[in-house]
Amino acid sequence: MIEIKDVSKSYDKTVVVDGVSLKIPAGGITSIIGPNGAGKSTLLALISRLLPMNSGQVLVDGLNVTTTPGDALARKLSILRQDNHIGSRLTVHDLVTFGRYPYSKGRPTIEDLKHVRMALQYLNLESMSGRFLDELSGGQRQRAFVAMVLCQDTDYVLLDEPLNNLDMKHAAAMMKLLRRTADELGKTVVLVLHDVNFASCYSDYIVAMKDGKIAYRGNPSEIIRPDIMRGIYDMDIAVQDVDGKRIAIYYA
């Protein structure tokens, strides 16, 4: 379980995350939704210690992320950020091998390379493992970064907008893969998503943020409702049941 206790983050006088308290259950997929500027990505960065918090506490299975040694935290929790500034002349294999750094310290063992092969297979990247990142499409590159995170083999996998650069087909394939990751590998997957319908169809639990605070939380049937959608996004959004899933219609 991830326990977030009264966490705040501000830049100068601008409060980005405002006294957030939340428990993210172990197992399954939790999606964080909300409008631009709601604090979603910042909250994910605070959980993973990519950013220092101004106040509060985050515990991951009882480990305080602020005081836990980096190596120990990196074996418990991994994160994929929106902006990944990694050299384009790396091969896919090299990139995925980075996921083993908390264990190998840059000297991968046979066991580490076994994890690399498994991650490449899981993301269907074996045929392009020798290709450079700048030779890949946006979708292929995104899959390679996800493979790197899965190769880290942590209980908790945090992904900030993992559907970036993906068309409809590949976005759906990515969400199916993350669902398998939670169900087959027993991972706890925490996502920041802009598409509420992917959140609705693939999540076990949804957290909605607005103005740096938790506005709503619950399962998809509790959150994907017209009144809740209006409360989050300040617009009228129709909701229909399609094959047992709540689908928001916000184009009209």
C-alpha positions as CSV (number, residue, x, y, z in Angstrom):
1,M,0.0,0.0,0.0
2,I,1.1,3.6,-0.7
3,E,0.1,5.9,2.1
4,I,0.2,9.6,1.4
5,K,-0.2,11.8,4.5
6,D,-1.0,15.5,4.3
7,V,1.5,16.0,1.4
8,S,2.0,19.5,0.0
9,K,4.3,21.0,-2.7
10,S,4.6,24.6,-3.7
11,Y,6.8,26.7,-6.0
12,D,7.3,30.2,-4.5
13,K,3.7,31.1,-3.6
14,T,2.0,28.7,-6.0
15,V,0.6,25.6,-4.3
16,V,0.7,22.7,-6.7
17,V,-0.3,19.8,-4.3
18,D,-2.3,21.0,-1.3
19,G,-2.5,18.8,1.8
20,V,-3.2,15.5,0.0
21,S,-3.9,12.4,2.1
22,L,-4.6,9.2,0.2
23,K,-4.2,5.4,0.4
24,I,-3.5,3.6,-2.8
25,P,-4.3,-0.1,-2.4
26,A,-1.8,-2.7,-3.2
27,G,-2.5,-4.6,-6.4
28,G,-4.4,-3.7,-9.5
29,I,-4.5,-0.4,-11.4
30,T,-5.1,3.0,-9.9
31,S,-5.6,5.8,-12.3
32,I,-5.2,9.5,-11.4
33,I,-7.3,11.8,-13.6
34,G,-8.1,15.5,-13.6
35,P,-7.7,18.7,-15.6
36,N,-4.3,20.2,-16.6
37,G,-2.7,21.8,-13.6
38,A,-4.5,19.6,-11.1
39,G,-1.2,18.3,-9.6
40,K,-1.4,14.8,-10.9
41,S,2.2,14.5,-12.2
42,T,3.6,16.4,-9.3
43,L,1.9,14.0,-6.9
44,L,3.4,11.0,-8.7
45,A,6.9,12.7,-8.6
46,L,6.5,13.2,-4.8
47,I,5.5,9.6,-4.2
48,S,8.6,8.5,-6.1
49,R,10.9,11.1,-4.5
50,L,11.7,12.7,-7.8
51,L,10.6,16.0,-6.2
52,P,11.0,16.9,-2.5
53,M,7.8,17.7,-0.7
54,N,7.3,20.8,1.4
55,S,5.4,18.9,4.1
56,G,3.8,15.6,4.7
57,Q,4.9,12.0,4.4
58,V,4.7,9.1,1.9
59,L,5.1,5.5,2.9
60,V,5.4,2.6,0.5
61,D,4.8,-0.7,2.3
62,G,5.8,1.2,5.4
63,L,9.0,2.6,3.9
64,N,9.3,6.4,4.2
65,V,10.3,7.6,0.8
66,T,12.2,10.5,2.2
67,T,14.5,8.6,4.4
68,T,14.8,5.2,2.7
69,P,18.1,4.6,0.9
70,G,17.8,5.1,-2.8
71,D,18.8,1.6,-3.7
72,A,16.2,0.1,-1.4
73,L,13.4,2.4,-2.7
74,A,14.4,1.6,-6.3
75,R,13.8,-2.0,-5.7
76,K,10.4,-1.3,-4.3
77,L,9.1,1.4,-6.7
78,S,9.8,2.4,-10.3
79,I,8.5,5.4,-12.3
80,L,8.3,6.5,-15.9
81,R,8.1,10.2,-16.3
82,Q,6.5,12.1,-19.2
83,D,9.9,13.7,-20.2
84,N,12.6,11.1,-20.6
85,H,15.8,12.8,-21.7
86,I,17.9,9.7,-22.6
87,G,20.4,9.7,-25.4
88,S,18.8,8.7,-28.7
89,R,21.8,6.7,-29.8
90,L,21.1,4.1,-27.2
91,T,19.7,0.8,-28.4
92,V,16.5,-0.7,-27.0
93,H,18.5,-3.4,-25.3
94,D,20.8,-0.8,-23.6
95,L,17.8,1.3,-22.5
96,V,16.0,-1.7,-21.0
97,T,19.2,-2.8,-19.2
98,F,19.1,0.5,-17.4
99,G,16.2,-0.9,-15.5
100,R,18.6,-3.2,-13.7
101,Y,20.9,-0.5,-12.4
102,P,19.6,-0.7,-8.8
103,Y,20.8,-4.3,-8.8
104,S,23.8,-4.3,-11.2
105,K,25.3,-0.8,-10.6
106,G,26.1,-0.8,-14.3
107,R,27.6,-4.3,-14.4
108,P,24.7,-6.5,-15.4
109,T,24.9,-10.1,-14.3
110,I,23.4,-13.2,-16.0
111,E,20.4,-12.8,-13.8
112,D,20.1,-9.1,-14.8
113,L,20.2,-10.0,-18.5
114,K,17.5,-12.7,-17.9
115,H,15.2,-9.9,-16.7
116,V,16.1,-7.8,-19.7
117,R,15.1,-10.7,-22.1
118,M,11.9,-11.2,-20.2
119,A,11.0,-7.5,-20.4
120,L,11.8,-7.4,-24.1
121,Q,9.6,-10.5,-24.7
122,Y,6.7,-9.1,-22.6
123,L,6.7,-5.8,-24.6
124,N,7.2,-7.7,-27.9
125,L,10.4,-5.8,-28.5
126,E,12.8,-8.7,-29.2
127,S,13.0,-8.0,-32.9
128,M,14.1,-4.4,-32.4
129,S,16.4,-4.8,-29.3
130,G,19.4,-3.8,-31.4
131,R,17.8,-0.7,-32.9
132,F,18.6,2.8,-31.7
133,L,15.9,4.8,-30.0
134,D,15.9,7.5,-32.7
135,E,15.0,4.8,-35.3
136,L,11.8,3.9,-33.5
137,S,8.3,5.4,-33.9
138,G,6.9,7.2,-30.9
139,G,4.8,4.2,-29.9
140,Q,7.7,1.8,-30.1
141,R,9.9,4.2,-28.1
142,Q,7.2,4.4,-25.4
143,R,7.0,0.6,-25.2
144,A,10.8,0.5,-24.8
145,F,10.6,2.9,-21.8
146,V,7.8,0.8,-20.2
147,A,10.0,-2.3,-20.7
148,M,12.8,-0.5,-18.9
149,V,10.5,0.2,-16.0
150,L,9.2,-3.4,-15.8
151,C,12.7,-4.7,-16.0
152,Q,13.4,-2.9,-12.7
153,D,11.0,-5.6,-11.3
154,T,9.4,-3.5,-8.5
155,D,6.2,-4.2,-6.7
156,Y,5.0,-0.6,-7.5
157,V,5.0,0.7,-11.1
158,L,4.2,4.4,-11.5
159,L,3.6,5.7,-15.1
160,D,3.0,9.4,-15.9
161,E,0.9,9.6,-19.0
162,P,2.1,6.3,-20.6
163,L,-0.2,6.8,-23.6
164,N,1.7,9.8,-24.8
165,N,2.6,9.5,-28.6
166,L,0.3,6.5,-29.0
167,D,-2.5,6.2,-31.5
168,M,-5.8,4.5,-30.6
169,K,-4.7,1.0,-31.5
170,H,-1.4,1.3,-29.5
171,A,-3.0,3.1,-26.6
172,A,-5.5,0.3,-26.2
173,A,-2.7,-2.3,-26.5
174,M,-0.7,-0.5,-23.8
175,M,-3.6,-0.5,-21.4
176,K,-4.2,-4.2,-22.0
177,L,-0.5,-4.8,-21.3
178,L,-0.7,-2.8,-18.1
179,R,-3.8,-4.7,-17.1
180,R,-1.9,-8.0,-17.7
181,T,1.1,-6.6,-15.7
182,A,-1.2,-6.1,-12.7
183,D,-3.1,-9.3,-13.0
184,E,-0.3,-11.7,-14.1
185,L,2.8,-10.3,-12.5
186,G,1.0,-9.0,-9.3
187,K,2.2,-5.4,-9.7
188,T,0.6,-2.4,-8.3
189,V,0.3,0.0,-11.3
190,V,-0.4,3.7,-10.7
191,L,-1.1,5.8,-13.8
192,V,-1.7,9.4,-14.6
193,L,-4.2,9.5,-17.5
194,H,-6.0,12.2,-19.4
195,D,-8.4,9.8,-21.2
196,V,-11.1,9.1,-18.6
197,N,-12.5,6.3,-20.8
198,F,-9.2,4.3,-20.5
199,A,-9.3,5.0,-16.8
200,S,-12.9,3.7,-16.7
201,C,-12.3,0.5,-18.7
202,Y,-9.0,-0.6,-17.2
203,S,-8.8,0.7,-13.6
204,D,-9.8,-0.9,-10.3
205,Y,-9.6,2.5,-8.5
206,I,-9.7,6.1,-9.8
207,V,-8.5,9.2,-8.0
208,A,-9.6,12.5,-9.4
209,M,-7.6,15.6,-8.6
210,K,-8.5,19.3,-9.0
211,D,-6.6,22.4,-7.9
212,G,-4.0,20.4,-6.1
213,K,-6.4,18.4,-4.0
214,I,-8.2,15.1,-4.1
215,A,-11.7,15.9,-5.4
216,Y,-13.1,12.3,-5.7
217,R,-12.0,8.7,-5.3
218,G,-13.6,5.4,-5.8
219,N,-14.1,2.6,-8.4
220,P,-15.0,3.5,-12.0
221,S,-18.8,3.2,-11.5
222,E,-18.6,5.6,-8.6
223,I,-16.4,8.2,-10.5
224,I,-17.5,8.1,-14.1
225,R,-20.8,9.8,-13.6
226,P,-22.2,13.0,-15.1
227,D,-22.2,14.9,-11.8
228,I,-18.7,13.8,-10.9
229,M,-17.4,14.6,-14.3
230,R,-18.8,18.1,-14.1
231,G,-17.3,18.6,-10.7
232,I,-13.9,17.6,-12.1
233,Y,-13.8,19.2,-15.5
234,D,-16.4,22.1,-15.3
235,M,-18.3,20.9,-18.3
236,D,-21.3,18.7,-19.0
237,I,-20.3,15.2,-19.9
238,A,-22.8,12.5,-20.8
239,V,-22.1,9.0,-19.5
240,Q,-23.3,5.8,-21.1
241,D,-23.0,2.1,-20.2
242,V,-21.4,0.2,-23.1
243,D,-20.8,-3.5,-22.5
244,G,-20.8,-3.0,-18.8
245,K,-18.3,-0.1,-18.9
246,R,-19.0,3.6,-18.1
247,I,-18.1,5.7,-21.2
248,A,-17.9,9.5,-21.0
249,I,-19.0,11.4,-24.1
250,Y,-17.4,14.8,-24.1
251,Y,-17.1,15.6,-27.8
252,A,-20.5,17.1,-28.4
